[in-house]
Amino acid sequence: MYSKNLSFLFLILFFTIRGNAQRFPDASVEAPKEWSGKVFELSQDYPVSVVPEKNVPWLKYDFKTQPTEYLMAVYNYILEGNIEAEWIVQNNKVRKWYHAPWMHYRLSGGVDMGREPLNGITRERDSHPYELSSTQETVYQNWAVGFYNPEGGYTVGKVWKDHNKPDPSKAIFPEGTISAKIIYTEADSNEVPYLAGAPSTTAYVYRKPWDSSKRELKTLHLLQIDFSVKDSRAKSTTGWIMGNLVYHADVINENPWLRVMPVGLSWGNDIGITPENVKGHPLTQTYINPKIRPIAHLGWAGRLNGMIDNPQSSCISCHGTATFPAIMEGAPPDNKTSKERLSWFNVNANVNSAYLPGTTSLDYSLQLAIGIENFYSWKIFNEKRTVTQKIIDRLASWKYPDVFFSTLLIILVFLILLWKKPKWLFSFKETTENKALLFIRILFGIIMIVHGIPEIIGGLSSWLSLGQTLANFGIYSHPIAWGYFAAATETLGGLLLLMGLLSRPVACMLCFNMLVATSKHLFLGQGIDSAIHPLSLLAIFIFLAISGPGKYSVDYKLSLKNNNS
């Protein structure tokens, strides 16, 4: 009997230790020694099954004709039980909520953006002067914490069932999933008057937005609430309805969490709408509360956005980039033209159709996308790996279909040219300029190699950025393939120019690259001065395409052999 009890105790201890070892970390740093209040614990006992809730309140309303009622129904559902639980969501007595893992480890530019230890908040985009209010003169930090209802927690648990190998293919959220995010700011009513009386929390954050060398305890104030609802009534676009509310002191209510104003709803990307044409083509997949417009911080062309979000983006377009691998930035860089920016708004992706072909959709969950990316970043930098494993990591991008097929196509074209040896390719005349042509080929071949190598090793995100430039010509599909072609053309083309092999087709391809690069500067309105560099290279490659590589080249040797045979 004693041995049985001992064995039983051993099994309990074994599984307890094993269970604890399998738990995800809570925060990126420990709470300060002087802190004696609550400390954040990740809600990670994800449901292994889920029974859809009946009579959920938002289904009573048509989100298109009753957007405000829909917004408030979802928001009240989020509040239910969480205020009483002091936002320790696993202690909610109405229904438990769940956090996404691996948000604790998040580095950006060497700065720790991961989970803070008191509230589990992660750093968001800073608010710059006048973004929150006309009286704001200071840059303020913003921090947020997100969580899922049981339907969403079930899916998060499936993706992260194996803690050491997340499965992106399981990221299919069921009907009724809600993802909520509470966003706090260090701004207060001194510069942002409508924050007067806002709910607050103490957080262990950075001393200054621009100084990440030291943390300190600060009071943060509620600014906005974001949510996403998986609602089949929006399946003709994205399948999701995203909403946003902002705290506002003018709203009269004894409960400070209900002093909020709806900003709007969005369920689609409003494809093709730009700031230039929005007046003649009003947004049809976005609702903005007219009462909020005086203080609203809207997205591109008036799409729905939160008070702290990038004005070049929108809620739907940003979350639509949630894919594995995480290639596409959530918002277009500032140097993109309107046509290039449409790459973020030109498709209503859904769970079966990712923004970028060949990637796996994470069903609009940036928390999953960031968490998986954080996990693999940590793994790469912290695990001991053999040289072979490092090479495999570097070549991981080749799993992307566009890259594989693009490479095969380039090789195939060059092999056909070498096999057929068309006369236009291998026709030469004796000239006194052969040495000059050799010098030009070597010089500009080196320039192309030096310029192309960083674009090649930059990987998928670099190729995506290059390929999006073709949007200026109305080409939006397969931007990674186009970007890869451009980078490969410059790198491999530079090498072939040095050798004088396939010089004319290479020169023609480089002409196309330089034409696209020139157009980008012109579309941005930067004028001929900014476009002069690619324009000069365009002239050189036109010259080489016409003249050929000259006598001192592999092409010339092949032409002699071809003529003698």
N, C-alpha and C positions, 0 to 999 in steps of 0.2 A: 504493500500500500504506500509505503514511504517513497519507493522508487517511482511509482506512478505519479504521485504528487510532484516529485522533483522533476520528472520528465515534462509534466504539464506546465510547471513554472518555467522550465527552460524554453519550451515552445512559445509561451507568451512573451518571454524576454526576447527571443530571437525575432519574432515577427514585429514586436514593438520597435526594436533597433532597426530592423530592415525597413519598416514603415517610415521611421524618422529619417533614415538615410535617403529615402526616396522623395522626401519633401523638397519643394522648391524653396530657394532662399527668399527672405522677406524684403530686405532693403540693401542698398549699396554700402551704407555706413551704419555704425551703431549710434544709438541715441547718446547725447552728451551726458556726462556724469551728473551734472546738476539737475537733469530732468527727472521728475518723479511721477509724471502723468502717464497716460496710455501710450502704448507702443504698438506700431502697426504689425499685424500678422496677416499674411496672405491667406485669403479664403480659397482653399485648394482641394477640399474634399468633394470633387466634382461628381455630379450624379451619374450613375451608370445606366440609368434609364430615366425617361421623363414622360409624365402624363400631361398633355396639353391642358392649360387652364381653360375653364369654361367661362363664358360671359365676361371676357376681358373688356374693360370700359371703353377703350378706343374704337372698338368695332361698332359701337352705336352711332358713330359719326362718319360721314363721308369726308375724307380728308381734302377733297377738292372744293366742296361747297361749304364745309364747316371746319375750316382749318384751325381756328382758334380753339374750338371745342375739342378737337382731336388732340391738339397740343397739350391742353390742360388735363385731359383725361390720362394721357401717357405720363405727364409730370406727376400727377397725384398718385399714380401707380408706383412710380419710382420713390416717392416720399414715404409711402405707406410702410410703417414699421422701422424705417431707417433713421428717422429723426430720433425716435425713442431709443434706438440702439446706438445713438451717437455715431452713426455711419460706420460702425463695426459690422459690416454687412452680413457676416456669418452668424451674428447674434440676433438678426432680425426674426421676430417671432411670427411674422405673417408669412414670409417666404425668404429663404436664404438667397443671397447673391454671391457671385464668384468673381475673383480677379484672374486676369491672364498672367501666366508666369513669364519669367525672364525679362521683365521690365526693370529689374533691379540693376542689371548690368547694361549700361547704355552710355557709350562714349561718343562725343561729337567734338571734333577739333581738340581732343585731349581733355575736354571738360566732362565731368561726371553728370549726366542728365538722368541717372537712374533713380529708383525709388528712395525717397526720403524716409527716415525711420519712424517718424511719429504718426504720419497719415498715409504713407504709401504713395505720396504724390510724386509725379515725374515732371521734369521741367518742360515747359512749352515755349512757344515763340514769345520773346519779350515784346512789350507794348512801347512803342516809340512816342515821342511828344506829339500831342494833339490827336492820337489815334483813339483814345478813350474819351477824351473831352477837349473842348476848345481851351480849357484852362490847364491842361496837362503840360508840364514843362520838363518832366523827368522820365527817364527810361525805367520801366518797372518790370520785375520778374513776374512770371505767371507759372503756376504749378497746378497739376490736375491729377485726379485719380479716376479710373474707369472700372466698371464692373458689369457683370452679366446676370440676367435673371436665370432661373433653373434651365430653361430651354437653351440659352446661350452657354451656360456653364457645362451642360452635357456635351456640346460640340467641342468646347475648349478642352475638356477632359479626353475626348477621343483623339484630338490632334496630338496631345501631349501624353498619351497613354504610356508610351515608352519615353521615359525622361531623357534618354540619351539619343533618341532618334525621332523627332517630331514628324508627323505624317500630314503634310499639307493637303493631301487628297481627301482627308476627312473633314475639311473645313466647309461643311454644308449646313448652314444653320436652319433649324426647323421653323415653321410658321409660329409666330408669337414671340420669337426671340426679341429681347430688348437689351441693347447696350447703352449704358448711361455714363456720362462723364461730368464730374463736378470740377469746376475750374475756379481757382483762387488767385488773387493778385495781391502784390504788396502795396499797390496804390491804395489811397484812402480818400475820404471825402474832402480833404484839403485841396486836392487838385482835380478830383473826380467827384463832384457834388452828389451825384445820384447813388453813390456808395454809402451814404449816411445810414447808419443802423444795420448794415449788412451783417449776416452771420459770419463769425470769424473763427479761426483756428490758429494754434501755435505750431509753427513748423521750423524744422532745422534746415535752413536754406542758406544760400550764399549771402555774404555781407553786402556785396554790390553786384549788379548784373554783369559787370565787366571784370569782376574779380572773383575767380573761383578758387583762390588759394585758401580761403577760410570760410567756414560756416558759422552761423550764429542763430539763436532762437529769435524768430520774428513772428509778428502777427500778420496773418493773411486774411483777406476778406473775400467773401463769395462774389464772383463777377458774373459767371454764366453757367448754364447747364446745357449740355448737348445730349441728344439721344438718337438712336437708330432703331427702327421697328421693322421686323420682317413681316410684311403685309402683302398677301397674295393679290390684293386689289391693285398693287403697283407692278405686277409681274410683266406687263407690257413694256415697261422701261427697265428698271433695275431690280425690282422685287423688294426694295427697301424704301422706307420713308424716314427722312432725317429731319429733326427739329431742333430748334434753338430758342433758349429763353435767356434774358438778362435781368439781373437784379436791378430794381429801380425804387429809390426811396419814395417816389411820388405815389406808389401803389399803397393804398391803405389796407393793412391787415395786421392783426395782432401777432400772427405767426410770421416772423421775418423770412422764413423759407417760402412764403407765399407772396412776398412783395416782389413779384417778377412780372416782366412784360414779355409776351411772345414776340420773337423776332420773325419767325417764319417756318415754312416747311419746304422740303425739296424731295422729289422722287425721280428726277431725271436730269440729264446734262444740258437740256435745251441746245441740242446739237446745232452747230453752225452760227450761233449768235455771238457777235463780237460787240465791243463798245461802239464800233462804227455803224453797225446796222440794227442795234437793239431798238431804236426808236420806231423803226418800221416793222420790226418783228418782235413784239413783246414776248416775254418769257411765259411759256405755257406749262412748264413742269416745275415751277417754283412759285411759292406764295410768300410775299413779304408783307408783314403787318404795317398798314399805312401809318399807324400811330408811332411806330418805332423809328421811322425813317429819319427824323431829325438827329438821332444819336447813333443810328445803325452803322456798323462797319461792314458793309456788304462786300461780296466777292466780285470776280471779274464779270463785267457787263451787268452788274446788279444781281447776280446769283446769291443764294443764301450762303452766309458765312457768319462765324462768330466774331465777337468783339476783339479777340486776340489773334484771329487767323490771318493768313497771308492774303492781301486783297487781290493778288493775281490768281487766286485759286477759288475753290468753293467746297462745300461739305461733300457733295456727291463726287466731284472730280478727284478730290484728294483721297477719299476712301476707296475709290475705284481702282487706285494704283496698288491696292493691297494684293500682291502676288508673290509667289515663290518661283524663282529667286526674285528678291526685291530689287528691281532694275530701275523703275521709273520714279523720279522724285515726286513728292506729293504736290508740288507747285512748280509752274514754269519759272526758270531763271529770269531775272529782269531783262536780260539782253535778247529775249525772244520776240519775234514779230507777232502780230495778231494772228497771222496764218499759222505760224509755228505753234502758238499757244493752243490752237484748236486741237492739237494732238491730245491734249488733256480733256477735251470736251466733245470729241467727235464720235464717241460711242457710248451707248448705255450698256456697260458690261453687266453680266450676271454670273451666277455660279457656274454655268456651263460655258461661259465665254469671257475669258480674261481680257484685260485691256490690251495685252500683247500676246499674239499667237505664240505657243510654245511654252508659256509660263503656266503655272497652276494658280487659278483664282483662289483667294482666301476669303471670298464672299464678303468683301467690303470691310474686313476686320484689320485695321492697321495695328491693333494690339497684337494679333497673331503674327502679322508680317514683321513688326519690329522685334517681337519676342524671339521668333525663329532666327532672324538676322543676328540679334544679340547673342543667341546661343552659339551659333557657328563662328561668330567673331571671337567669342571667348575661347571656343575650342581651338581655333587656329593659333591663338596667341599663348595659350596656356598648356596645351598638351604637347608632350614630346612626340615628334613625328620623324620618321625616316625621310631620307632625301626623296625616295620614290613617292611617299605620301605627299610631300610638299609639291612635287611635280604634278601629281594627280589633282591636288587642290587648284593649282594654277590652270590646269587644263579643264577644270569643271565646266567652263563656259562652252566647251565644245559639245556638251550634251544638248545645247540649245539648237533645235533643228535648222533655223535660218543660217546659223554660222556654218554648220556642217554642209548644207546644200550649197551655200554661197561659195565655200572653198572648192567643192567638187566642180561647180560651174566654171570658176576661174581657171582651174587646172585643165578642164575639158576644152575650153576655148583656146588656151595657149597650145595644147597638144594638137588640136585640129589645124591651127595656123602653121605649126612646125611640120605637120604631115603634108598638108596641101601645098605649102610654100607658094602662095599667090605671087604673081609677078609684081604687083604694086608694092608688095612688102620687101621683095628682094631685087629691086632695080637700083643700080648705082652708076654714077658717072665719075670719072677721074676729075677731081677738082683740087685747087690749091688750098681749099679751106678745110681739109681733112683733120689737120691738127687742131684747128679752132673748134671743129665739131667735137673732137675728143675731149678738149678742155671743158666745153659747155656741158657735155654729157656727164663728165665726172663731177663737176661742181654742182650741177642741179640734181644729179643723182644722190649725192651726199645730203644736200638740203632736204630732199624728199624723205630720205631714210631717217634723218634726225627728227623731222617733223612727224613722220608716220609712226615711229616706234612707240612713243607715249600714248598715241591713240589706240594702237593695237593692244598694248598691255593694260590699257585702261579698262578693258573688258566691256561687258554688256552695257553698263551705264554710259560709257564713253561713246560706244557705237550708236546707242539710242539718241544721244544728244546730237551727233553728227547727222544721223538719218532724218531727224525731225526738221532739218533745214529745207528738205524737199517739199515741205508743206507750202512753201512760197510758190511752188509750181503746181500746187493742187494734188500732190502725191502724199497721201497720209498712211498708206498701208505698208506694213513690214519695215518700219523705220530702223530696226536693228540690222536687218539685212543690208539696207542701203548704207548705213553708217559703217558696217563692217567692210563693204565693198570699197568705200572711200578710204578707210584706214589701210586696208590691204593694198589698194592701188598705189597709195603713196609709199608704203614700205617696200613691197615687192617691186613696184614700178621703179623706185629709185635704184634698187639693186640691178634690175634688168637694164636700166639706162647706163649704169656703170659698165656693164658687160657689153652693151650694144646689142642685146638680144631682144627680138620682137619690139624694136624701138618705136616703130611707127604706131602700132596699136596701143602701146603703153603711153606714148605721147598724146594720142587721142583721148585716152581714158583720163589722163591727168588734165587735159583741157576741160573735160567735163567737171572734174573736181574743182578746178579754179573758177569755172563759170558759176558754179553753185556758191562757192565761197564769196565771190564778188557780189553776187545777187543779194546775199545775206546783209552785207554792209549797206547796200543801196536800199533794201527794203526797210532797214532800221532807220533810214533817213540820215545816215552818217556821212553821206557825200562821197565824192570821188577820192578825197584824201585818205579816208579809211580803207577804201577798196583798192588802193594803188598797189599794195603788195600782191594779192592774188591776181590782179589784173596784169601786172608785170610778168608773173609766172605764166599766165595764160598766153601772153605773146611769145614767150620762149618755147612753150610746148607746141604752139601752132607752127613755129619755125621748124622745130625738129620733126614734126609730123610731115611737113612738106619736103624738107631737105633729106630726111633719113639720117642715120647715125654716122655716116662717113666711112672711110676706108678702114679705120682702125676699130673694127667691131666684129663680133661674132656673126652678125647678120651679113656682113660683107663676105666673110669666109664661106658661109652657107650659100651665098649667091654665086660665088665662083664654082663651088662644087655642083650647084644646081645647073649652071650654064654648061659645065663640062660633061655632064652626064647625058 
